[in-house]
Amino acid sequence: MMKILVVDDEKMIVRGIKFNLENEGYQVEAAYDGEEALNLAKTGDFDLIILDLMMPKLSGLEVCMRLREFSQVPVIMLTARSDDMDKIIGFEYGADDYITKPFNILELKARVRALLRRSALKSQAEDQNLITFGPISIDCDRRMAFKNNESVELTGREFDVIELLMKNPGRVYSRENLLNIIWGYDFQGDIRTVDVHVHRLREKLEANPAEPEYIITKWGVGYYFKG
């Protein structure tokens, strides 16, 4: 069930939005000032926040700015003003969409559905570029590797090797294959450079490099990643 936080100091508006969204099947929590909203956002795992611009303690802009320091949750900003500059500032502070009061509840629900769809598609795309097996993860977009969620420094070639192996778990690559794919057919160095890179990857990513669980040698053939 999708979880939404509704933030507005006008309790009648909050009740109306909460009632309509709960009828759509969403789980809804409410806050009535900026500080309460920020505290809830830090502790609750929300899929979307509907945030009023003008509130006591912290304004919607301040909440949005601080929120972006620790979360990329989608935000729909509510405002009683239709000034384009307010909207531009809101987007600069991290809002994803804007709706002006008074609003049609059907329009708000449509915007909620659209933003949640976009967020889900974005998350799906990001997940496809993050590959994880056991304690080992790689982020293909940022070309970063992790062991037990801690960053591990790899050289460019080391990352190329582990990326190829993890994208094709179980597939055995000979040293010649790896050399041609990673270093190129015109590479003039020693074929043993592949062994050196595999050894370094085991040192950095395996719990026990002497008895690797993931970067495996197929004796007489080559190397593969055990997924």
TACOR-V167048 format. One record per pair of residues at least 12 apart in sequence whose C-alpha atoms are under 10 Angstrom apart, sorted by the first residue. I is the first residue (numbers start at 1). J is the second residue. Records with the same first field share a line. If there is no record, write none. Layout:
BEGIN
I->J + J
END
This chain:
BEGIN
1->25 + 26 + 27 + 47
2->25 + 26 + 27 + 28 + 45 + 46 + 47 + 48 + 116
3->22 + 25 + 26 + 27 + 28 + 29 + 44 + 45 + 46 + 47 + 48 + 49
4->18 + 21 + 22 + 26 + 27 + 28 + 29 + 30 + 44 + 45 + 46 + 47 + 48 + 49 + 50 + 74 + 75 + 112
5->18 + 27 + 28 + 29 + 30 + 31 + 37 + 40 + 41 + 44 + 45 + 46 + 47 + 48 + 49 + 50 + 51 + 75
6->18 + 21 + 28 + 29 + 30 + 31 + 32 + 37 + 48 + 49 + 50 + 51 + 52 + 76
7->29 + 30 + 31 + 32 + 33 + 34 + 36 + 37 + 38 + 49 + 50 + 51 + 52 + 53 + 55 + 60 + 77 + 78
8->30 + 31 + 32 + 33 + 34 + 37 + 50 + 51 + 52 + 53 + 54 + 55 + 56 + 60 + 78
9->30 + 31 + 32 + 33 + 34 + 52 + 54 + 55 + 56
10->32 + 33 + 52 + 55
11->30 + 31 + 32
13->102
14->29 + 30 + 31 + 32 + 50
15->30
16->105
17->30 + 50 + 105 + 108 + 109
18->30
20->105 + 106 + 108 + 109
21->105 + 108 + 109 + 112
24->109 + 113
26->47
27->46 + 47
28->46 + 48 + 49
29->44 + 46 + 49
30->49 + 50
31->51
32->51 + 52 + 55 + 56 + 57
33->51 + 52 + 54 + 55 + 56 + 57 + 58 + 59 + 60 + 63
34->51 + 52 + 53 + 54 + 55 + 56 + 57 + 58 + 59 + 60 + 61 + 62 + 63 + 64
35->55 + 56 + 57 + 58 + 59 + 60 + 62 + 63
36->57 + 58 + 63
37->49 + 51 + 58 + 60 + 63 + 64 + 67
38->58 + 60 + 62 + 63 + 64 + 66 + 67
39->63 + 67
41->63 + 67 + 70 + 71 + 73
42->67 + 70 + 71
45->71 + 73
46->71 + 73 + 74
47->72 + 73 + 74 + 75 + 115 + 116 + 119 + 120
48->72 + 73 + 74 + 75 + 76 + 112 + 115 + 116 + 119
49->64 + 73 + 74 + 75 + 76 + 77 + 95 + 112
50->74 + 75 + 76 + 77 + 78 + 95 + 97 + 98 + 99 + 108 + 112
51->63 + 64 + 75 + 76 + 77 + 78 + 79 + 95 + 98
52->76 + 77 + 78 + 79 + 80 + 98 + 99 + 100 + 101
53->76 + 77 + 78 + 79 + 80 + 81 + 86 + 90 + 98
54->78 + 79 + 80 + 81
60->77 + 78 + 79 + 90 + 93 + 95
61->77 + 86 + 89 + 90 + 91 + 92 + 93 + 94 + 95
62->90 + 93
63->93 + 94
64->77 + 90 + 91 + 92 + 93 + 94 + 95
65->90 + 92 + 93 + 94 + 95
66->93 + 94
67->93 + 94
68->93 + 94 + 95
72->94 + 95 + 96 + 119
73->94 + 95 + 96 + 116 + 119
74->94 + 95 + 96 + 97 + 112 + 115 + 116 + 118 + 119
75->90 + 91 + 94 + 95 + 96 + 97 + 98 + 112 + 115
76->90 + 91 + 94 + 95 + 96 + 97 + 98 + 99 + 108 + 111 + 112 + 115
77->90 + 91 + 94 + 95 + 96 + 97 + 98 + 99 + 100
78->97 + 98 + 99 + 100 + 101 + 102 + 103 + 108
79->98 + 99 + 100 + 101 + 102 + 103
80->99 + 100 + 101 + 102 + 103
81->99 + 100 + 101 + 102
82->98 + 99 + 100 + 101
83->100
86->98
87->99 + 100
96->115
97->111 + 112 + 115
98->111
99->111
126->139 + 140 + 141
127->139
128->140 + 141
129->141 + 142 + 143 + 167
130->142 + 143 + 144 + 145
131->145 + 163 + 166 + 167
132->145 + 146 + 147 + 166 + 167 + 227
133->166 + 169 + 214 + 225 + 226 + 227
134->147 + 148 + 213 + 214 + 227
135->147 + 148 + 149 + 150 + 205 + 206 + 207 + 214
136->148 + 149 + 150 + 152 + 166 + 205 + 206 + 207 + 214
137->149 + 150 + 151 + 152 + 162 + 163 + 166 + 205
138->151 + 152 + 159 + 162 + 163 + 166 + 167
139->163
140->159 + 160 + 163 + 167
143->155 + 156 + 159 + 160 + 163
144->156 + 159 + 163
145->158 + 159 + 162 + 163 + 204 + 205
146->204 + 205
147->204 + 205 + 206 + 207
148->205 + 207
152->201 + 204 + 205
153->204
154->200 + 201 + 204 + 205
155->197 + 200 + 201
157->182 + 183 + 194 + 197
158->182 + 194 + 196 + 197 + 198 + 199 + 200 + 201
159->197 + 201
160->178 + 181 + 182 + 183
161->178 + 179 + 181 + 182 + 183 + 194 + 197 + 198 + 201
162->197 + 198 + 201 + 205 + 215 + 224 + 225
163->225
164->178 + 181 + 182 + 224 + 225
165->178 + 214 + 215 + 223 + 224 + 225 + 226 + 227
166->214 + 215 + 224 + 225 + 226 + 227
167->225 + 227
168->224 + 225 + 226 + 227
169->214 + 215 + 224 + 225 + 226 + 227
170->214 + 216 + 223 + 224 + 225 + 226 + 227
171->222 + 223 + 224 + 225 + 226
172->216 + 217 + 218 + 221 + 222 + 223 + 224 + 225 + 226
173->217 + 218 + 221 + 222 + 223 + 224 + 225
174->194 + 217 + 218 + 220 + 221 + 222 + 223 + 224
175->191 + 192 + 193 + 194 + 195 + 221 + 222 + 223
176->191 + 192 + 194 + 221 + 222
177->194 + 222
178->191 + 194 + 222 + 223
179->191 + 192 + 193 + 194
182->194
194->222 + 223
195->217 + 222 + 223
198->215 + 216 + 217 + 223
199->215
201->215
202->214 + 215 + 216
212->226
213->225 + 226 + 227
214->226 + 227
215->227
END
